[in-house]
Amino acid sequence: MIKIILSTFVFALSIAGSFAQDKSYFASKNKNPILPGHFADPSITKFDGKYYIYSTTVSKFMEPMVWVSSDLQTWEIQSLGITGEHLFWAPSVIKGDDNKFYLFYSNGYDFKCHLYIGQSPVGPWEYYGLVDQGFDLEIFRDPVTSKVYGATSNPASRPRLVEFESNPKAVGYMTKVIREMNLKGHFFDYSEGAYLLYRNGWYYLMFSGGRCQTEDYKINYARSKNIWGPYEDAPNNPLLTKNPEKNIFGPGHHSVFSVNSQYFVVYHRQDFNHYPTCGERQICIDKMEFDNDGWIKKIQPTNEGVDFSTILPNNKPAPINLAFGKKVTSNPTTGKFNAEFAVDQNYATYWRGGGSGFLSVDLEKEYSITKIIPRFMSYDYFLLYKIMYSTDNQNWKVYYDQSNVALKAFTPIPHQAVKARYVKIDFIRGEGNATLSELEVY
């Protein structure tokens, strides 16, 4: 039974103060992290015109969830409907030739690879069982042979490759390992998070180096003409590492995707409020390029991220968040997590209140509003809360009411068209502190 934690309401009104860091870091141009909340080990893939980021949910529950987008700009969260899994790490999904979806993940109890099979990218799922002894398995379909492989790690934290049965008519399709081998190569500083990429005759084995709990966690890589190796370490390792001047620490465990022949890396980095940490991590996207010899150029981790409105065909600019930069009040505020951080259009920062309290935004004038979206930090926590709106800051109407039955924070909100100048979220009680990455109004 989930215990709902009660907290004494603090009556002193707290208005957010000055930023704790250089204000330039919190500029609205920041697109990294791309998601609110704490998530790690991102695996991005595309099914039927939509992008899906499967990842580790960093919380005490670690409930399996997925982020979905059609434009790589606006992401919405959805539960995978998988219950009873606590240490559900590093999921990776592929669509089989039988039109089923195969979700491979690492179990944090036995550090081995298990499998769910589903009817869609979001389920429903049926547990299949243990499929491999490796850890952090990332699924890979070879574009040359159409064979399906898993890049993974052996118990000694060395890169390992497994080949799955790739014939959809054969017994054991996508579930049976028919060949496996520890890959040949130096793989300096190899730790975990193996990822395979094929481009122009080269197989790139990318991986995380160091330890995730240190700020020097990083991404390295090696390449080979043969998927089984031997692999040659890149001359310019590390490929992606920290940038303390921009509050970027511990970037690692990643995946790669391409759009219009341009490549991008999706990775997690440490929440700068808590670094060094293997706990609180956030997901980012940056550009990845190759030189004339086929080596990957050094990747610069950024806070600015990527503007996909100029890259995807027929893409439109992201919608304008009416709450951005507006006057905000809260009651209470905990520590340095000021209320202003809930309207700074930056998922790297957040407001934290107590177990109960409110956060209110003055939009400065009345607008016709179609969506009010609270971006939480812990999406698998149970919450009791209300979203309210007003034209005069005196008479309030209910926009969404989740005050009688505690539901998970990922529960979809039915939107409606209203006119409002003021928007407020009242936290009644819940698990942990009331914490918002952003309160977005459209």
N, C-alpha and C positions, 0 to 999 in steps of 0.2 A: 504493500500500500504506500503510495506516495505521500510523504509528510509535507504538508503545507506549513511553511515557516512564517510565524507571525512576527511582526515588528511594530514597536511603538511609534505612532505617528509623531513626527517632529513638527511643532507649530511655527517655529521661526522661519519666516520666508527667506529663501536664499536666492539672490540674483547673481548670475555668473560673473566672475571677475575677469582679470586679464589672463591671456593664454600663458600656459606654463612654459612653452617653448617659443622659439622665433616664429612670429606670425606668418612669415613667408612660407613656412612648412605647411601651413593649414590653408593655403590658397585654394579657391574653388576649382582651379584647373587640375587639381589632383584627381587622378582616376585610379590610383593604387592606394590601398587595396581595392579590388573590384567588388568585393562582397562584404557585407557587414558581418559581425560576429567572428568567432574563433573556429576556423576550419583549417585542415592541413592535408598534405599528400594529394593534391588535385590531379585528377585524370579527366581530361577533356575529350569529348568525342561528339560526332554529329550524326543525328538520325533524322531523316525526313525533314530536312530544312531547319532543324532546331539544334542548338548546342546544349550539351549536358556536361556539367562539372560534378563528377562523383568525388567525394573526399571523406576524410576522417572528420567526424564531428567532435570538436574538442570541448568536452564537458564531462560531468560526472556520469552521465547516462550514455553518451556516445551513440545516440539514436541515428540510424542510417537515413540520410537525406540526400537530395540532389538539387542543384541549382540549374534552372532552365532559362534559355534566352533564344530569341530569333534574330537579334541584331548585335549581340556581344556588348550591348550597352546597358540594357535593362534586364536584370536577373530576378527571377522569382523562385522561391524555395518550395519544395514539395517533399513530404515524407515518402519514403520507399515502402512504408507499411510492413517493415520487417521488425518483429518484436522478439524480445528474449535474448537479444544479442547485446552484450555490454562492450567488450573490447573489439569493436568492428572497425578494422583499420584498412586504409589504402585500397578502397574498392576500384575495380577496373572492369568495364563492360564492353562486350562486343556482340554484334548481331550475327547470328549464325545463318548458314544457307537454308536452314529449316525455318527461318523467320522467327526463331526464338531468341531471347536475349540471355546472355550468359554473364553473370556477375561474379567475378572472382574477388576474394578479399582475404586479408590476413586476420587470423584469430589471435588476439593478444594473450590468450592463455597458453596455447601450444605453439605459437609462432609458426603456424603452417597455413597452407592455402586451402580455403574452403570455397564452395560454389553454391549459388542460387541460380535457378533457371526461371525466367519470367516470360510473360506474354507481350510486354511492352517495355520501353526504357524505364518506366517507373513501376513496373509490376502489373498484376500481382505476382509474387515470387513463391517458388517452392524450393525448400532446402534440398540440395542433392547430397552434399557430404564433403568429406575430405578428398581432395584431388591431387595434392602435391605436398612434398615435404619442405618446399622452399618458402621464403618470406618475402613480402612486398611484391607479389607477382603482378606484373603489368602485361596485359595481353597485347599481342601484335600479329597482324595479318601481313605476311610478306607480299608486297605488290608484284613481285616477280613470279612467285610460284603459287600464290594463294594459300600456302600452308599457314597454319596458325601456331604461334609460339607464345611462350611465356618467358619474359625476362625477369629473373628472380635472384635470390641470394641463398647460398647454402648456409648451414649452421655456423660455419667459420667466417661468415660475412665476406664471401667471395662471390663474384658474379657467376650465375648459372643459367643455362638455357634449357628449356623443355619444349618438346614438340608434341602437340596434341593431335589426336586423330582428326584429320581434316576432311574426310570423306563423309558427307551427310548420310550416305546409305550404309555406312559401316557401324557395327556395334561399338559403342564407346565414343561416338562422335562428340567432340569438344569436351569430353570428360576423361578420356584415357590418355595418359602420357605414353607415347610410343618410342621416344628417344629423349635422353637427357645427358647433359655434360657440363662440367665446370669449364667455363670459357678460358682459353689460353690468352695470356697477356699479363702485363705488369699491373695495370689498374691501380696506380698509386693512390693511397689514402681512401680506398674504397670502403664504404660503410653500408649503404642500403639504397633503396629507391632506384633500381635499375630501370632504364627505359631504352627501347630500341626505336631507331628512326632509319628509314632508307631514303637515299637521295643520290641520283646520278651514279649508280653502281657501287656506292659505299653504304655499308651498314655502320651506323653510329651507335655505340653503346654508351649512353649517358648515365651518370649515377651521382649520388650524394657522397660527399667526402667529409671526414671529421665526425663529430657527434652532434646530434640535433639540439642538445642542451647547451651548446656553446655558441657564442656569437660568430665564430669562424666556420660554422657549418656552411657548405658550399656545393657547387655543382662542377664536376669534372667530366671528361669523356675520352673515349678511344674510338678508333675506327678500323674496319677491315673490309676486304672485298668478299669475304666469305662470312656468312652469318654465324658459323661456328668458330670463326677466328683462324689464326691468331690475330689479336687486336693490338694496335699500336697506340700508345698514349699520345694525346694531343700535345704539341709543343708549347701551346699557350695556356695550359691549365694553371690555375683554376679558371673555368669558363665564366662562372657567376659567383661573386662573393660580396661581402658586406660593403656598405658605404656609410661609415659613422657620421660623416658631415650631413647626411640627409636622413639620419635616424633609421637606417636600413641595416638590420642585423640578421645573420643566420639564414640567408636564402637557400632553399634546397627542396628536395623531393618534388619533382616536376613532371610535366608532360608537354608535348609540342603539337601544334596544329598549324595549318597553312590556309591562307585566303588569297586568291588571285596571285599565286606564286610567291607570296610573302609569308615568312615563317614567324611564329610567335611562341614564346615559352610561358607556360602557366606554372607558377611555383608558390610555395608558401614562404613567408618570412616571419620573424618573431615580432610580436606586439612590442613596440619600443617602450611602452609603459612598464613592461615586465622582463625585458631581456636581461641576461641570457636565459632562455627558457625553451623547454621542449613541450611546454603546455600551451600557453596562449600564442597562437599563430594565425596569420591572416593571408589570404590568397591574392596574388598579383599577376599581371600580364605585362610582359615587355617584348620588344622586337628582337628577333634573332636573324643574323645574316651570315653568309658564307663568303670566303675569299675565293680568288681565282683557282686555287689549288684544292678547293673543296673542304678546307678546314673551317670550323665554325669560328666566327670572330668573337672576341670578348664581348660579353653581354653586360651592358650597363644597367644596373637596377635603378629604377626611377620611382618617384612619387607621381609624376605626371602620367605614366602609363601610356596607353594607346588610344587615339581617337578613331574608333571604328566607323564613325559616321562618314569618314572620307575614304574608307577602304572597302567596305562591303558594298556590292552593287545595290542601287536603289535604297540605300540606307538614309534615314533622316536623322537630324540632330536629336540628341536625347531631350526628352521633355523638360521644361523649366520647373524646378522645384521652388514654389512660391515662398517656402519657409526659409530658404537660404539667406543667411546673414541678417535675419529679422530679430527684433527684440524678443528675448525669451526669459521666462522666470521659472523657477523650480522650487520645490519644497519637499525634502531637503536636497542638498548636494553633498556627496561624500568625497572627502579629500580633494584631490586636484582635478576630479572629473566634472568639470563645470558644465552648466546648462548650455552655454554657447556651443559646446562641442556637439550638441544634438541638432544644430542647424548650420554647421560649417561645411556641409556637402563633402565630407571627408570621412571615409569609413575607418581610417586609422585612429580616430579619436571618438570619444563617447562620453555621455553623461551617465553618472551613477548616483542614484538616490538611495533611500533606505528600503526597507521591506515594503513600505507604502509611501505614497506621496504623489505629487503631480508635476507636470511640465507643461507650460502654456506658451504659445507663440502668438505674437501680434503681427499680422500680415500687412499692417499699416493702412490698408483700405479693403473694402469689401470685394470679394471675388466670387465668381461662379466656380465651384469646386466639384470635381468628379471623383477624386481619389484622395484619401488620407491613409498614408502607409507608415506604420511604426516599424523601423528597422531595428530589431532586437540584437543583443549580443549572444543570448543563449536561447536558441530556438526550440530546444527539446525540454524546456522547463514549463511547468504548469503555472498559469497566471490567472488572476482575477483583475480585470481592468475595464475601463470605459474610455471611449473616445467621444469628446463633446465638441460642439461648435457654437459660435455666438456672433452676433453682429455688433453687440454693444459691451461685451465683457461683463454683463450683468445677468442676462437671461440666456441660459444654456439649454441646448437641445442635444439629444443623444444621436450620435452618428453610428456608433457600434457599441453593443453592450455584451461584455463577457464578464459580468460581475457576479452572476449567480452560480455558474458552473465553471470550475477551473478546467481550461483546455490548454493544450500545448501552444507555445507561441507561434508555431508554424501554421496554425489553423487559419485557413483563408478568410479574409474579411470581405463580406458582400458590400460593394461600393454603391454609392448613391450620389445623385446630383443635389448640391445644396449651395446656399449663399452664406458666406461667412467672412468675417475679418479675423476672428480669434479661433484658434484650435487648441484643444487641451487633451492630454491623456492623464487619466486618474488611475494610479496603481493602488489597488485595494489590499492585496496581499499576494504572495507567490513564493516561489523557491528562490532564495538568494535575494540580492538587491534588485530594485527596479533599475534596469540598465538599458539605455537606448543609444545605438550608434547614430541614428538619424530619425527625426520625425519629418517625413516628406509630405508635401501637400501639392496636388496638381489640379 
